[in-house]
Amino acid sequence: MDLAPHIINEIVARALAEDVGTGDLTSMAAVPADLRAEAAFVLRESAVVCGLPVARAVFAAVDPALELHALLPEGARAEAGATIATVAGPARGLLTGERVSLNLLQRMCGVATLTARYVEAVQGTKARILDTRKTTPGLRALEKYAVRTGGGTNHRFALYDGVMLKDNHLAILAAQGLGLADAVRRVRASVGPMVRVEVEVESVEQAAVAAAAGADMILLDNMPPDELRSAVAAIAGRALAEASGGITLASIRAVAESGVDFISVGALTHSARALDIGLDM
């Protein structure tokens, strides 16, 4: 579940360059250089804790003398009013790193907390919650880590680590006279047996064709629960079944009970709200 330090450091460096630039004029002008301070990260609402290693990296980059002490582990559930970490050291650096640390922490807690709600909604079924590539540019590693922290499962990380034949791919191939089954076979022959091949379909009939052609995973796009159930039956265990398309907390239970293996939810990352967290001096 851990994030690689070099990934954290690259994101933090970009964020600080954007926010701090050549220096924090206010803190340098108003706060004595030798003054020390301590602050607490306090939840203003309940949350799944996520992102404290990133917040620690922010303060370490601003001033190595700043030390963040986590009071709760990643993935812990905490209520409003809980202090999840403290940070102490030179006051100037603490003030300089405040906004960037909060921006990243609030975002990551928001993704993890929303993911946990979706995971809870499908408990008792075999369905697992997947994220998508609908992430904030530059923050995908953090957001996918937050999904895992909230109990979800990562889909492919990017275009390079898995094949997904989507509707536009299939439309281009169809214009060349290549049908769904042939498209799956072409891709399988190209990438070999070690790469997962997933195909997006829009009907029960297409699901059956994709399964027979050797797809490893079949994305059932925008199907109601009854149709999903029929598609799962048509796939008959030959491939994993993934439901996708506009699935909400209100509808996800019925989707999960259709028998699909996975449910992908773009909202985990594209619509998660930044949680309200304060850094109280």
FIVEX-469496 format. One record per residue (C-alpha): x, y, z; residue in three letters. Coordinates in Angstrom, 2 decimals, decimal comma, padded with zeros to 5 digits. Layout:
// FIVEX-469496
x  y  z  type
X  Y  Z  ALA
...
END
This chain:
// FIVEX-469496
x  y  z  type
000,00  000,00  000,00  MET
002,98  002,33  000,56  ASP
003,87  005,11  -001,84  LEU
007,42  005,16  -003,18  ALA
009,36  008,06  -001,60  PRO
010,58  009,36  -004,96  HIS
006,98  009,68  -006,18  ILE
005,97  011,61  -003,07  ILE
009,00  013,87  -003,32  ASN
008,40  014,68  -006,99  GLU
004,77  015,68  -006,35  ILE
005,68  017,67  -003,25  VAL
008,47  019,51  -005,09  ALA
006,08  020,57  -007,86  ARG
003,43  021,67  -005,39  ALA
005,87  023,72  -003,32  LEU
007,40  025,31  -006,41  ALA
003,91  026,38  -007,45  GLU
002,90  027,76  -004,04  ASP
006,12  029,06  -002,54  VAL
008,17  030,05  -005,57  GLY
011,10  032,20  -004,44  THR
009,88  032,42  -000,84  GLY
007,02  032,98  001,61  ASP
007,06  036,78  001,78  LEU
004,51  037,03  004,59  THR
006,20  034,61  006,97  SER
009,68  035,98  006,27  MET
008,51  039,53  006,92  ALA
006,29  038,89  009,94  ALA
007,71  035,91  011,83  VAL
011,11  035,95  013,63  PRO
013,56  033,44  012,14  ALA
014,29  031,77  015,49  ASP
010,67  031,33  016,57  LEU
009,42  027,78  017,02  ARG
005,80  026,59  016,94  ALA
003,63  023,50  017,06  GLU
000,40  022,78  015,23  ALA
-002,17  020,00  015,06  ALA
-004,03  018,54  012,10  PHE
-007,64  018,40  013,33  VAL
-010,57  016,81  011,48  LEU
-013,61  019,04  011,09  ARG
-015,61  016,01  009,89  GLU
-015,32  012,23  010,09  SER
-012,78  010,72  007,71  ALA
-010,60  007,83  006,67  VAL
-007,09  009,07  007,44  VAL
-004,90  009,18  004,34  CYS
-001,91  011,23  003,27  GLY
000,11  011,83  006,43  LEU
003,36  010,55  004,81  PRO
002,80  013,12  002,08  VAL
002,21  015,92  004,59  ALA
005,40  014,85  006,39  ARG
007,31  015,10  003,12  ALA
005,99  018,64  002,55  VAL
007,37  019,90  005,86  PHE
010,65  018,02  005,44  ALA
011,12  019,69  002,06  ALA
010,35  023,14  003,47  VAL
012,64  022,75  006,50  ASP
014,27  019,48  007,64  PRO
013,95  020,71  011,23  ALA
010,15  020,35  011,04  LEU
008,91  017,04  012,43  GLU
005,46  015,57  011,83  LEU
004,19  012,99  014,31  HIS
001,27  010,86  013,15  ALA
-001,22  010,04  015,90  LEU
-003,31  007,66  013,77  LEU
-002,25  005,16  011,08  PRO
-003,16  005,42  007,42  GLU
-006,61  003,93  006,86  GLY
-007,85  004,64  010,38  ALA
-011,37  005,96  010,76  ARG
-011,71  009,03  012,92  ALA
-014,51  011,35  013,93  GLU
-014,80  015,13  013,73  ALA
-012,61  016,80  016,32  GLY
-009,90  014,13  016,24  ALA
-006,27  015,22  016,06  THR
-004,60  012,98  013,51  ILE
-001,06  014,42  013,60  ALA
001,09  017,19  015,03  THR
003,95  019,09  013,45  VAL
006,58  021,13  015,30  ALA
009,65  023,16  014,46  GLY
010,59  026,55  012,99  PRO
007,44  028,67  012,79  ALA
008,30  030,15  009,40  ARG
008,58  026,75  007,79  GLY
005,44  025,51  009,46  LEU
003,47  028,41  008,01  LEU
005,07  028,02  004,59  THR
004,13  024,33  004,33  GLY
000,64  024,73  005,78  GLU
-001,38  025,17  002,59  ARG
000,36  022,57  000,45  VAL
000,20  019,96  003,21  SER
-003,49  020,63  003,77  LEU
-004,34  020,65  000,07  ASN
-002,82  017,20  -000,43  LEU
-004,07  015,76  002,86  LEU
-007,63  017,01  002,36  GLN
-007,71  015,60  -001,17  ARG
-006,37  012,20  -000,18  MET
-008,63  011,87  002,85  CYS
-011,57  012,79  000,62  GLY
-010,79  010,04  -001,89  VAL
-010,18  007,44  000,81  ALA
-013,35  008,34  002,69  THR
-015,56  008,24  -000,41  LEU
-014,01  004,92  -001,46  THR
-014,76  003,44  001,97  ALA
-018,43  004,35  001,55  ARG
-018,61  002,48  -001,76  TYR
-016,78  -000,51  -000,30  VAL
-019,22  -000,64  002,62  GLU
-022,16  -000,50  000,23  ALA
-021,19  -003,79  -001,45  VAL
-020,23  -005,77  001,64  GLN
-021,57  -009,30  001,55  GLY
-021,22  -009,57  -002,24  THR
-018,19  -010,70  -004,21  LYS
-017,88  -007,37  -006,02  ALA
-014,75  -005,32  -005,52  ARG
-014,56  -001,56  -006,07  ILE
-012,19  -000,33  -008,78  LEU
-010,92  003,13  -009,57  ASP
-010,36  004,50  -013,09  THR
-007,93  006,77  -014,95  ARG
-010,24  009,74  -014,29  LYS
-007,73  011,27  -011,90  THR
-006,32  014,74  -011,29  THR
-003,39  015,23  -013,71  PRO
-000,14  014,89  -011,78  GLY
-001,80  013,40  -008,70  LEU
-002,74  009,94  -009,98  ARG
-000,28  008,09  -007,72  ALA
-001,64  009,83  -004,62  LEU
-005,27  009,34  -005,59  GLU
-004,87  005,67  -006,42  LYS
-003,03  005,18  -003,13  TYR
-005,98  006,85  -001,40  ALA
-008,37  004,43  -003,13  VAL
-006,37  001,51  -001,72  ARG
-006,32  003,12  001,70  THR
-010,11  003,37  001,60  GLY
-010,43  -000,34  000,81  GLY
-010,77  -000,14  -002,96  GLY
-008,72  -001,83  -005,67  THR
-006,66  -000,15  -008,36  ASN
-007,53  -000,81  -011,98  HIS
-004,62  -000,42  -014,40  ARG
-002,45  002,52  -013,39  PHE
-002,00  003,90  -016,90  ALA
-002,11  003,01  -020,58  LEU
001,13  001,05  -020,37  TYR
000,16  -001,68  -017,90  ASP
-002,90  -003,31  -019,39  GLY
-004,99  -003,55  -022,55  VAL
-008,51  -002,18  -022,63  MET
-010,31  -002,24  -025,95  LEU
-012,87  000,52  -025,53  LYS
-015,70  001,63  -027,80  ASP
-013,53  004,02  -029,82  ASN
-010,86  001,38  -030,42  HIS
-013,53  -001,04  -031,58  LEU
-015,15  001,60  -033,80  ALA
-011,85  002,26  -035,58  ILE
-011,22  -001,45  -036,04  LEU
-014,80  -002,03  -037,24  ALA
-014,26  000,61  -039,92  ALA
-011,38  -001,56  -041,12  GLN
-013,67  -004,58  -041,24  GLY
-012,45  -006,14  -038,03  LEU
-015,15  -007,54  -035,73  GLY
-015,08  -007,82  -031,94  LEU
-013,80  -011,40  -031,82  ALA
-011,03  -010,70  -034,33  ASP
-010,05  -007,54  -032,44  ALA
-009,63  -009,52  -029,22  VAL
-007,59  -012,19  -030,99  ARG
-005,37  -009,59  -032,67  ARG
-004,60  -007,90  -029,36  VAL
-003,98  -011,20  -027,59  ARG
-001,52  -012,27  -030,27  ALA
000,24  -008,91  -030,03  SER
000,69  -008,61  -026,26  VAL
001,04  -012,27  -025,34  GLY
-000,44  -014,26  -022,46  PRO
001,06  -012,27  -019,57  MET
-000,84  -009,03  -020,24  VAL
-004,47  -008,79  -019,19  ARG
-006,83  -008,01  -022,05  VAL
-010,07  -006,26  -021,19  GLU
-012,87  -005,43  -023,62  VAL
-015,71  -002,95  -023,25  GLU
-019,08  -004,25  -024,46  VAL
-022,58  -002,84  -024,55  GLU
-024,73  -005,96  -024,85  SER
-025,09  -009,48  -023,53  VAL
-024,33  -010,82  -027,00  GLU
-021,06  -008,88  -027,20  GLN
-020,09  -010,14  -023,75  ALA
-020,48  -013,72  -024,91  ALA
-018,43  -013,06  -028,04  VAL
-015,62  -011,39  -026,06  ALA
-015,50  -014,25  -023,57  ALA
-015,34  -016,85  -026,33  ALA
-012,56  -014,91  -028,09  ALA
-010,33  -015,09  -024,99  GLY
-010,75  -011,77  -023,19  ALA
-009,54  -011,88  -019,57  ASP
-011,95  -009,24  -018,33  MET
-015,11  -007,77  -019,80  ILE
-016,38  -004,29  -019,00  LEU
-020,16  -004,23  -019,08  LEU
-020,94  -000,63  -019,90  ASP
-024,10  001,12  -018,69  ASN
-026,15  -002,03  -018,21  MET
-029,05  -002,20  -015,75  PRO
-028,85  -004,95  -013,07  PRO
-031,04  -007,44  -014,97  ASP
-028,89  -007,13  -018,08  GLU
-025,74  -007,39  -015,98  LEU
-027,05  -010,63  -014,53  ARG
-027,65  -011,99  -018,02  SER
-024,19  -010,90  -019,16  ALA
-022,55  -012,62  -016,18  VAL
-024,42  -015,80  -017,11  ALA
-023,31  -015,49  -020,74  ALA
-019,67  -015,01  -019,73  ILE
-020,03  -018,18  -017,66  ALA
-016,78  -017,81  -015,75  GLY
-014,60  -017,57  -018,86  ARG
-013,60  -014,00  -017,95  ALA
-013,97  -011,57  -015,07  LEU
-016,96  -009,25  -015,28  ALA
-016,73  -005,53  -014,52  GLU
-019,72  -003,20  -014,32  ALA
-019,20  000,45  -015,17  SER
-021,04  003,61  -016,11  GLY
-022,73  006,18  -013,89  GLY
-022,87  003,94  -010,82  ILE
-023,70  005,80  -007,61  THR
-023,98  004,95  -003,93  LEU
-027,72  004,66  -004,44  ALA
-027,44  002,14  -007,28  SER
-024,30  000,19  -006,47  ILE
-025,85  -002,46  -004,24  ARG
-028,15  -003,69  -007,00  ALA
-025,20  -003,73  -009,39  VAL
-023,11  -005,76  -006,96  ALA
-025,90  -008,28  -006,46  GLU
-025,95  -009,01  -010,21  SER
-022,88  -011,20  -009,71  GLY
-020,17  -009,04  -011,29  VAL
-016,62  -009,41  -010,03  ASP
-015,74  -005,72  -010,14  PHE
-017,47  -002,34  -010,21  ILE
-015,48  000,62  -011,49  SER
-016,41  004,05  -010,14  VAL
-014,85  007,12  -011,70  GLY
-016,38  009,30  -008,99  ALA
-013,87  007,95  -006,46  LEU
-011,30  010,31  -007,93  THR
-013,06  012,75  -010,24  HIS
-015,79  013,74  -007,78  SER
-014,36  013,18  -004,30  ALA
-014,71  016,25  -002,11  ARG
-011,69  017,64  -000,26  ALA
-012,43  017,04  003,41  LEU
-012,41  019,82  005,98  ASP
-009,19  019,54  007,99  ILE
-007,61  022,34  009,96  GLY
-004,00  022,98  010,96  LEU
-004,42  024,62  014,35  ASP
-001,47  026,42  015,89  MET
END
